[in-house]
């Protein structure tokens, strides 16, 4: 189960940091000559930060969502 969580965090990290860093850099500096270098540097830094954050914060967010929707689920079956 832990391997699955790590794989999930790594894949989500790649996707989300890639999309967000690409978007923000293209909006803020545009497609300059060294855009690819800047983007890859930003993407790798963001990725290194986000994977541990997903692993640490993810379970708390799952619990919060479960609490938020607990009453909604029980109301459906009443």
Secondary structure as a PSIPRED ss2 file (coil, helix, strand):
# PSIPRED VFORMAT (PSIPRED V4.0)

   1 X C   1.000  0.000  0.000
   2 X H   0.000  1.000  0.000
   3 X H   0.000  1.000  0.000
   4 X H   0.000  1.000  0.000
   5 X H   0.000  1.000  0.000
   6 X H   0.000  1.000  0.000
   7 X H   0.000  1.000  0.000
   8 X H   0.000  1.000  0.000
   9 X H   0.000  1.000  0.000
  10 X H   0.000  1.000  0.000
  11 X H   0.000  1.000  0.000
  12 X H   0.000  1.000  0.000
  13 X H   0.000  1.000  0.000
  14 X H   0.000  1.000  0.000
  15 X H   0.000  1.000  0.000
  16 X H   0.000  1.000  0.000
  17 X H   0.000  1.000  0.000
  18 X H   0.000  1.000  0.000
  19 X H   0.000  1.000  0.000
  20 X H   0.000  1.000  0.000
  21 X H   0.000  1.000  0.000
  22 X H   0.000  1.000  0.000
  23 X H   0.000  1.000  0.000
  24 X H   0.000  1.000  0.000
  25 X H   0.000  1.000  0.000
  26 X H   0.000  1.000  0.000
  27 X H   0.000  1.000  0.000
  28 X H   0.000  1.000  0.000
  29 X C   1.000  0.000  0.000
  30 X C   1.000  0.000  0.000
  31 X C   1.000  0.000  0.000
  32 X C   1.000  0.000  0.000
  33 X C   1.000  0.000  0.000
  34 X C   1.000  0.000  0.000
  35 X H   0.000  1.000  0.000
  36 X H   0.000  1.000  0.000
  37 X H   0.000  1.000  0.000
  38 X H   0.000  1.000  0.000
  39 X H   0.000  1.000  0.000
  40 X H   0.000  1.000  0.000
  41 X H   0.000  1.000  0.000
  42 X H   0.000  1.000  0.000
  43 X H   0.000  1.000  0.000
  44 X H   0.000  1.000  0.000
  45 X H   0.000  1.000  0.000
  46 X H   0.000  1.000  0.000
  47 X H   0.000  1.000  0.000
  48 X H   0.000  1.000  0.000
  49 X H   0.000  1.000  0.000
  50 X H   0.000  1.000  0.000
  51 X H   0.000  1.000  0.000
  52 X H   0.000  1.000  0.000
  53 X H   0.000  1.000  0.000
  54 X H   0.000  1.000  0.000
  55 X H   0.000  1.000  0.000
  56 X H   0.000  1.000  0.000
  57 X H   0.000  1.000  0.000
  58 X H   0.000  1.000  0.000
  59 X H   0.000  1.000  0.000
  60 X H   0.000  1.000  0.000
  61 X H   0.000  1.000  0.000
  62 X H   0.000  1.000  0.000
  63 X H   0.000  1.000  0.000
  64 X H   0.000  1.000  0.000
  65 X H   0.000  1.000  0.000
  66 X H   0.000  1.000  0.000
  67 X H   0.000  1.000  0.000
  68 X H   0.000  1.000  0.000
  69 X H   0.000  1.000  0.000
  70 X H   0.000  1.000  0.000
  71 X H   0.000  1.000  0.000
  72 X H   0.000  1.000  0.000
  73 X H   0.000  1.000  0.000
  74 X H   0.000  1.000  0.000
  75 X H   0.000  1.000  0.000
  76 X H   0.000  1.000  0.000
  77 X C   1.000  0.000  0.000
  78 X C   1.000  0.000  0.000
